[in-house]
Amino acid sequence: MIALGSALERRGHRIAFVSPLDAEAKVRRAAFEFIPVAAQEFPQGEWERTTSQMGELTGFKASRFAGKWLARFVRGILRDFPTIADREQFDGIVMDQVSLGTESVCAAMRAPLAVACCALMFHIESSVPACNYSWSCGSSLGSRLRNTLGQLVVNSTGLPVALKLAPYRFRHKLSPMGFYFINELAPSLVQVSQQPAFFDFPRRRLPDHFHYTGPWLERARSHSDFPWERLDGRPIIYASLGTLQNRLEHAFRIIAEACAGLKAQLVLALGNERASPPTNLPGNPVVVGYAPQQELIRRATLVIAHGGLNTTLETLSRGVPLIAIPITNDQPGVAARIKYLGVGEFIPIKTLTTEKLRAAVVRLLSVPEYRERAKRCGEEIQRENGADHAAGLIETAFSRRQRVTRQTPCATESEHASALHPYSHH
């Protein structure tokens, strides 16, 4: 969202982020306005505490926890955001796809809305597995039945969210939530996804105002505190399990064991400045809390990651192959697409062993086709200019106050809104 906000700001618009309090420091570092929401549910430090709890979970337990977490957020949005929107008089509102409740408030207030899919898009389609699963796609009856049942399981984790939304929607005489509610998110005028079109399974049911734009990559920042002097010239294997599911010390140890003894140097990012580095890791890897990720990926021969969409797209943008260790949420779906494209492999966290990971590392380092395919993906990403593309679509939607379909030409400079003040969840 920071990258998307920056692209809109470069077009001359005023941006404000509406988020829980724990996002304030990062938003203000990026020089944006910050407006708190859901402060009762998430006082200072609570979002980080909730993140820490989720970081110890995997699979369905983590997804169920996320559903309850989002339900708390929905309650705060439904209570606070109508007052915020009425006071601020936004010209347009941009919601993350999972910040549910925003669309209901916008429908009740008749406010212009755009949807930003920052994670893997959650759109439901019987021929495409729900993003919580690492299944391959298929159009056979068996595959479609499996996918539909899997989606029902995923929807069950979102029941707490639905229970918060339903009374609000009934009270404001909005249409009931259906099975495909997440696809449309009415009254959205445009949907933009940082997922490139090539990084998806074939689809037939996308709404006409959905647009693949390519990654919204934040500009790399210098990290003077990174121990660059410890890099010894060997090929770099960069490993990170993100910032949410990063309290799994056994996984970091397995990664170190799998890379020890290879003709490469492991750099291991724990994803948390306050994390205690695991002790006595084999191979003497470089271990840091946070890392200058984009710079390290640029230098890397291989990336080992959790399958988060941001890290995956940053990696592919540099033409680097990767091994995914999906843990929960949309990570299995990202991992399935990595394998589908032939740019890497994946090993689910529950079946991760040193032997399996080492075999995958050796395979990716020795088979040039992985890097060749990743390089082609990188070339396509560089052509897309994703954040600017998405910003142009949002700008068109808000300036014309019309639904922007895939056939709609973008607005000209004279049509741009003079004071776009979009809202974003970070």
N, C-alpha and C positions, 0 to 999 in steps of 0.2 A: 504493500500500500504506500510506503514511503516513495518507492520508485514511480508509481503511478501518480501520486500527488505531485512529485517533482516535474513530471512531464506536463501535467496540467498547469502548474505554476509557470513553466517556461512559455506557455501560450498566453500568459498575462492574466491568469485568474487567481483569485484569493482562495486559499485552502484552509480548512479547519478539520482536525481529527477529533472525532467523538469516540472516546474509549475509556476503559477502566483506568484507574489511577496509576497502575504499575507501568502503563505505556507512556506516561507523561515525559519522563526523562529522555527517551529515545525520540519522541515526537519533537520536543523542544531542541534537542541537538540538531535535528534536521531543519530547524528554524520555521516550524509550522505552528499555527495556533492550536491550542489544546483545550478541549471541553470535556470534563469528566462525565461519565454515565455509569449507572449501576454501582454507585459508591457505597450504598448500603450493603449490597451483596459482596462487593469486592473492595473493602477499604484498603489503604496502602499496605502492600505486602501480601494480600490475600491471593491475588492472581498467581504470584510466584509460589506461594505455599501450595496452591492447588496444582500448579505445574509440577512441583516436586513430588506430590502424591501420585500423579499420573505417570511420572517418570519411572515409577517402580512397578508398573503394571504392563501386561502385554495382552494381545489378542482381544477376545470378546470382553474380558473384564475391563480392559482399557477403554473399549468402545462404549460400554455401558456407563463407565465413569464419566466419559466425555459427554454423553447424553444428559446426565444429571448436572454436569458443569454448565452446559449450554442452557439448560432450563433455568438456572439461576440468572444467567445473563439475560435471557428472554424476559424474565420478570422485571429486571432493572430497565431494560429497553422500553417495555410497554408502559412502565410508570414514568420514566424520566424523559424519554425522547420527545413526546408530544410538546412538553413545555419548552424544551430546548429548541425544537424546530419552529415553534411559534415565536419565540424570542429572537432567534437569529435570522429568520426569514431567508433560509437558504434558497438559492436559485436552482440547486440540484443536489440530490443525495446519492452517494455511492455506497452501497453496502457490500460487505463480503458475503459470499453465498451462504455461509453458515451462521451469519449474524441474524438468525431468524427473529421475527418480531418487527424488524425494521420495515419489511414490506407491508405488514398489516397496519402499522402506524401511517405509512405513506398512503395506503389505500384509503384509510379513514380521513386523512387530511388532504387528499387529492394533491399530493406533493410529487414532483418529478423524481423518478427513481432509476438508477442504473445498478446493475449487479456485476460485481467483480469476483471471478472465480480464481482465488489465489492458490488454493490447493487443487488437487485433481478434481475436475468437474464432477458433480454428484448426479448428473442427469440420468434418469432411469430409462432403461431400454432392455427388452427381454433378450436381445441377442448379445448384450454386453454385460459382463458380470459387474455387480456392485463393486465400487472401488475398494471396499474392505477385503476383497478376496484376490488371491493371486492366480485365479483361474484364467485359462486362455479363452478367447472368444469363440463362438460357434453358432451357427444358425439352425442346427438340428433341433428336433423337438425335445430331445433329452437335455441339450445345453440350455435351451430357453426355459425349460421347466426348472432346471437347477438354478439358473440365474434369478428367476422369479421368486423361488423359495428363499434363496440367499438374500434377496432384497427385502423380503418380509422380515427376516431375522434382523437385518440392519435397521429397518423401520422400527422394530420393537425397542431398540436402544434409544430411539428418538421419542418414545412415548411420553416421557416427562416434558419434552418441549411442546408436543401437541396438546398436552393437558393445560399448559400455560396459555397457549395461543387460542384455543377453541373458545373460551368464554369471551375474550376480547373481540374476536371476529364475530361472534353471535351478537354481542352488545352493539356493535357498529354495523350490523346487517351486511357483513361481508360474506362471500361465498364460503362454504365449508371446505376444509382441507381435504383434497383427494390424494390418491396414490401417486399422482404425477405432480403434486404441488411444487416440489423443488425444481421441476423443469421450467415452469413458467414464471413463478414468483411475481405474479401480477401485483402492482401495476407497472412493472419495469418496462422502460422504453428501449433499453438495450442491455445485452449481456456480453461481457468481454471476459475472455479466459487467457491467462498467460501460458496455457498449455498449447504448444504448436499443433497444427492439424496432423502432422506426421506422427506425433506422439500420442496416438489414440487408436482404438480399434474402429473398424468401419461402423458407421452409425446411419440410421434412417429416421430417427424421431426427434431430432434437435428442433427447438422452436426457431421460427424464421428470424428472430432478432438476436440469435446467438452468434458470436464471432470468435474464432480462434485468432489470437493476435501474435503469439510468441511471447517469450519471457519478459518480465518486468524486472530487469536486473539493477540492483542498487549499485551506484558507483563505488568502486573499491576504495577503502580508506587505509591509510598507512598505519601500521602497527609497529611503532618503534620498540615496543617491549618484547617483541617476538625474538627468540634467540637464533637469529639468522646465522650467527657464527658457528652454530652446531651442525649446520648442513655441511656434509663432507664431500659432496660431488657425486655421490652415488644416485641412481635413479630414485625418485621419491614416490613412495606409496602414501597417499594422504587418507586418513581414516577419521570419520566423524559420525556420531549417531544423533546429531541434531541437538536441539535445546529442550525438547519435551521428554522423549524417552531416553534419557541419558544417565539414569541412575543404575545401570545394569553393569556392574563392575566385571562380572564374569565374561561378558561379551568383549570388553576391552582386553581382558587377559587372553582370550582365545585369539583375538586379532594379532596381538603381539607374538603369541606362540606360533601362529601360522606364518608370520612374516620373518621370524627369526632365522638367520642363516642364509637368507636369500641375498642375491647381489643387488640389494635395494635398501633404502633407508626409510623407516616408518616414522611418519609424523602423526601423532594421535591427539585429536582435539576432543576434550571432554564435554564441551558445550555449556560449561558453567564455570564462571570465574571462581566460585567458592568451593568447587568440587575438590576433594582430596585426591591427588594422583595415586593410582594403584602403585604399590611398592614392588620392587624386585621383578619388574617385567622383563622377560627374556628379549635379547637383541638390543637392549639399551635404546629404545625409541625416544624421540623427542616428544614429550608429553606436555600439553598446555591446556589451560582452561578454555580460553577462546583463541582462535587462530585467524590470521589474515587469509580467509578461505579462498577468495578468488585468486590471490597471488600464488598460493600454494597449488591450487588446481592447475593454474597456468604452467607451473613447473613440473607437475606430477606425470608419472607414467601410468598410474592406476589410482582410482579412488575407491575406497570401501565406505559405504554410507548406509543410512537407515532407509533410504527410499523416499525421503522427503522431496517434494517436487522442486523446491528452490535449489537444493544442492544438486539434484539430478540435472536440472536444466543448466545450471552454472557449469557442471562438468561437461555436458554435451556441447555447450557453446564453445568450449575449448578443445573439442575433438578428443576427449579423453574417455576411454572405456571405464566401466565401473562394475563393482559387485555390490548388490543391495542385500541388506540384512533387514527385511521389513519386520516391523514390530506390531503396529496397529494402525487404526484409522485408514487413511488412503494409501499408506505405504505399500501394502501388498499389491494394490492396483498399479502403482508406479512400477514396482518390481516386475509385474507381468508384462508391462509394456517395454521395459528394458530388454527382457528376454525376447519378446516378439520382434523387436527391431534388430536383434543380434548385436547390440552394442555392449552387452555384458551378461552376467548371470545373477541369480539370486539364491539365497539360502534363508529360509524362515528362521526366526530367532529360536524357536522351540527345537529345531533340528540342527542348530549350529554346533559344529565340533571343529576342533583344530584341524583334523584330517580333511574334512570337507572343504573348509575354507582355504587351506593350503593348496589343495588340488585345484580349486577354482583360480586362485592367484597365479599359480604356475601356468595354468591353461591360458589365462588372459594375457600374461606377459609373453607367452611363446607363440600365440596364434595372431598374426598381423591383421587378419580380417576384422577382429573386434575394433581395433583402432581405425581401420579404414572406414568402417561403417559409422563410427562415432565422428570421424572427421567430416563425413558428408552431412551428418546432422548439424554439426557446428557451422558449416558453411551456410546451411539453410537458415539457421537461427540468426546468423549475422545479417542476412538479407532482410529479415522481417522487421527489425526495429520495433519490438513489441510494445514498449511503454508508450511511445509516441503514437503508434497505430491505435491503441486502446484509448488514449486521451482524445484523439480526433473523433472517434466514434461517440464517446461520452459527450464531447463538446457539441457534436451535431445533434444528438438527442435532446440536450438541454436547451440549445439555441432555437430549435424548431418546435420543441415540445411535441415531438412525434416519434413513433416507434421506428427505430432504425433497423431495417432488415438487411439481409446480405445483398440485396439489390439496390439499396439506397446509396446514392452518391454522398460523400462527406460535404459538410457545410463549407462555404467560401468564407474568407476573412470577414466580409461585410455582414455575414449572418451570425458571427460569434456573439455570445452573450457578453455584456460589458462587465458584469460583476459575478461571475460564476463562483459560488462559495460552497463546494460540495462537501458532504459529510462522508467520512470513512471510518470503518472499524479497523483498528490495528491490533 
